[in-house]
Amino acid sequence: MLDLRSSNPVLADTQLAADSHARPATQLATVAGVAQKTTIAVSLAVVGGIGGGVLVRTVGQGAIWGIFIAALVASLVCFFALWRKPERAYWAAPLYSVTQGAMLGVMALLLDSMLADRGITAFGGLGLQAFVITLSITAAMLIVYRAGLIRANGRFVAVLSTLTIGIGIMYLAQFVLGFFSIEIPGLSLQSATQGGTMAWVGLGINAVILLIASLWLIVDFQQVETAVASRVGKEYEWYFAYALMVTLVWIYLEALKLAFRAAMMANDRK
């Protein structure tokens, strides 16, 4: 049995049966297979993002909450469907990718409209900027991992896990305090619209969180490679594609927020 541990809820405390003696070579997962299916999942997310934007423009602002709720429900369905059942990932990964893509596409559209209200135009749109940032980070982390510059040893994972839990608590606190119109300084996007010191604090916090999210790709890459070396079944290719998408969605979200903050601050400095 292969024990994979990660902050990624898909990979956390999940045991993957190697069962190498019972599987013909053609039924084993490969790194190339995981990469191919992850590419498909990313493409579906892009399609979902475009579709979400078109839906909002066609139906109106009323479609926004529907898309957000659908994305949340789909995420929960995929997570629980895959609990100890990775063979279901062939449909869960595409479903997750499309719905999360739609949600992020709508978020990008909303942030673009906030900039437009202030007479600011983001080059290519915030969605495209965040996509380029996400691809660049993924390529950089892959190069770093392949070069052996960072290895996900126990201490590395422990530190990242602690920081990630702290981020989760901070976001949860902001969510609860939001009901009382209280904001954690620099955490919410509202700080970007206020300018001054808080805008810089918010940009710094955003950049640190993006870095932490990006470093989890190192852990994910290593876990995929370890699983493949342990001769897990081919059905795990979609499973790992789904797991990688969870991390990539987080990175894209933070990249989107960072692009928004940068656009606001660049305008303030004019």
C-alpha angles and dihedrals in degrees: 000000000000117000114206119187125188142139084247102105090218095057100031114118092344121148116209117200111229095195087172096163093057097049127082113227091253091063097056124106118248133197088238090053092052090048091050094050092044088054089052090049092050090049090052090050090054090050089048091050092052091045092050091053092048091048093053092048091049102040098027135231090319089077093062098078091043090056093046092050092046090051092050093048092046091050092053092045091052094046096051093038089057095046101126088337107092091160088076091064092092088079100022095058095053091044092050092046096051096046095044089047090053091049093049091045090056091047090053090050092051093049091048089053090050089055091046090054087060093045093255123137119195111215107254091353129283092268092060092044091052090047092053091047091050093049091047092050092047091051091046093050091048091052091047091049095046091048090053092235091134127027124188099235123163096272093047092052092043093053093046091047092052092049092047092051088050091052091049092051091047092052091046091051090050090050093052095042089050089072087063094044091250120138131198103234112262096357102095123065088241088079089064090060093050096060124199125076095337091058090056091046090051092049091051093049090047092051092050092050090048090052092051092049090049093052090058087070087069089057092046093049091051093048092051092049092047092049093050091049088053089057101243118179125275091249087074091069091078089040092057091042087057091048091051090049090057089058094042092052089054091048092048091049092052091044090052091052091046092052090050093050092047092051092050093049094045089055092048091055093056 
